[in-house]
Amino acid sequence: MKKSFNRSYLFKIILTSILVAMNIILERFLTYSVWNNTVSFGFITVAFAACYLGTPYAMAVAGLGDFIGALIKPFGPYYPGFTLTNILVGLCFGLLLYKKANVIRITIATVLNKSLCSLALNTIWISILYRGGITAFWAVLITRVPFIAVMAVVEIVLISILFTKNSKINHLILKTMPH
């Protein structure tokens, strides 16, 4: 018996693998890092997957991008907490943005991701990784707040420009996606 395959599913898998590769490039090679703060645009690949492919694909892009990226070009010792944080970012973007991206949902998703994932969880991971304890947690947290606030604005603006309903880029993407 010949098995048929779903072209839409195959398209999503191929597109996810391309987004993972792009995420690795944006997160590991086209970044600027200063100790515990990194400027990168890998969030665009996760937001793309969240908006057009759905939550599991956004989680895969974020998680696999971090894990494979850490193998290819590590910033330090591998710590699975950062991969977990990235998967949670994909989850949040996917739940809030899949087929419903608007400025309000983008803002909510970004603020949740930046406050809970980037600020809280990643600061905990940094404190654990460098054995700093609670004192180091608060010191690191305070230094990260201004940077994360600026990056939240950047993410909201870029995701809104790229993926909201009235965006020209959104219209081009939707033309190429299979139905």
C-alpha positions in Angstrom: 0.0 0.0 0.0 1.4 3.4 -1.0 1.5 6.0 1.7 0.7 9.5 0.8 2.2 12.4 2.5 0.9 15.8 3.3 2.6 18.5 1.3 1.8 21.1 3.8 3.4 19.1 6.6 6.5 18.5 4.4 6.6 22.3 3.6 6.5 23.1 7.3 9.3 20.7 8.2 11.5 22.0 5.4 10.8 25.6 6.4 11.4 24.9 10.0 14.9 23.4 9.2 15.7 26.6 7.2 14.5 28.8 10.1 16.7 26.8 12.5 19.7 27.4 10.3 18.9 31.1 10.0 18.4 31.2 13.8 21.9 29.8 14.3 23.4 32.3 12.0 21.5 35.2 13.6 22.1 34.1 17.2 25.7 32.8 17.0 27.4 34.6 14.2 25.7 38.0 13.7 25.6 39.1 17.3 27.2 41.5 19.6 27.8 40.4 23.2 28.9 42.2 26.3 29.2 39.7 29.2 25.6 38.8 30.0 23.8 40.9 27.3 23.6 39.9 23.7 22.2 41.8 20.8 20.9 39.5 18.1 18.0 39.1 15.7 17.3 35.4 16.1 13.9 36.2 17.6 12.7 37.0 14.0 13.0 33.4 13.0 11.1 32.3 16.1 8.4 34.9 15.5 8.1 33.8 11.9 7.6 30.2 12.9 5.1 31.3 15.6 3.1 33.4 13.2 2.9 31.1 10.2 3.7 27.6 11.3 2.4 27.3 14.9 3.6 26.7 18.4 5.4 23.4 18.1 7.4 24.7 15.1 8.3 28.0 17.0 9.5 25.9 19.9 11.6 23.7 17.6 13.2 26.7 15.9 14.1 28.2 19.3 15.2 25.1 21.0 17.1 23.4 18.1 18.6 26.8 17.1 20.0 27.2 20.6 21.2 23.6 21.1 22.8 23.2 17.7 24.2 26.7 17.9 25.8 25.9 21.2 27.5 22.9 19.6 28.7 24.9 16.6 29.8 28.1 18.3 29.5 28.1 22.1 29.6 31.3 24.1 30.7 29.4 27.1 29.9 26.0 28.7 26.6 24.5 27.4 23.8 25.0 30.0 20.4 23.4 29.2 18.6 26.1 31.1 19.2 28.5 28.2 17.7 26.0 25.8 14.7 25.6 28.0 14.3 29.4 28.1 14.4 29.5 24.3 11.8 26.8 24.0 9.5 28.8 26.4 10.0 31.8 24.2 8.8 29.8 21.2 5.9 28.5 23.3 4.8 32.0 24.3 5.2 33.5 20.7 3.3 30.5 19.3 0.4 30.6 21.7 -0.1 34.4 21.2 0.9 35.0 17.6 -0.1 31.9 15.5 -2.5 33.3 12.8 -3.4 36.2 15.1 -0.4 38.6 15.1 -1.3 42.1 15.9 0.5 44.9 17.8 -1.2 44.1 21.1 -0.5 40.4 20.9 3.1 41.0 19.8 3.6 43.4 22.7 2.1 41.0 25.2 4.2 38.1 23.9 7.4 40.2 23.8 6.9 41.7 27.3 6.2 38.2 28.7 9.2 36.7 27.0 11.5 39.6 28.0 10.4 39.7 31.6 9.9 36.1 32.5 12.3 34.4 30.1 15.1 36.8 29.4 15.2 38.8 32.6 14.1 36.2 35.2 15.1 32.8 33.9 18.2 33.7 32.1 19.4 35.7 35.1 18.8 32.7 37.3 20.8 30.5 34.8 23.7 33.0 34.7 23.7 33.1 38.5 23.7 29.3 38.8 26.2 28.8 36.0 28.7 31.2 37.6 27.9 30.1 41.2 27.0 33.6 42.3 24.0 32.9 44.5 21.2 35.2 45.4 23.5 38.3 45.7 24.8 37.8 42.2 21.3 37.2 40.9 20.2 40.7 42.0 23.4 42.3 40.8 23.0 40.7 37.3 19.3 41.4 37.2 19.8 45.1 37.8 22.4 45.4 35.1 20.2 43.5 32.6 17.0 45.6 33.0 17.8 48.6 30.8 19.2 46.4 28.0 16.2 44.1 28.0 13.8 47.0 28.0 15.5 48.5 24.9 15.6 45.1 23.2 11.8 44.6 24.0 11.0 47.8 22.1 13.2 46.7 19.2 11.5 43.3 19.1 8.0 44.8 19.2 8.7 47.2 16.4 10.4 44.7 14.1 7.9 41.9 14.6 5.1 44.4 14.1 6.6 45.7 10.9 7.3 42.2 9.6 4.3 40.1 10.6 1.1 42.1 11.3 -1.9 41.7 9.0 -1.3 45.0 7.1 2.4 44.5 6.6 3.6 44.2 3.0 6.0 41.5 4.0 3.1 39.6 5.5 1.2 39.7 2.3 4.3 38.4 0.4 4.7 35.6 2.9 1.1 34.6 2.7 1.2 34.4 -1.1 4.0 31.9 -1.0 2.6 29.7 1.8 0.7 26.6 0.8 -2.9 26.5 1.9 
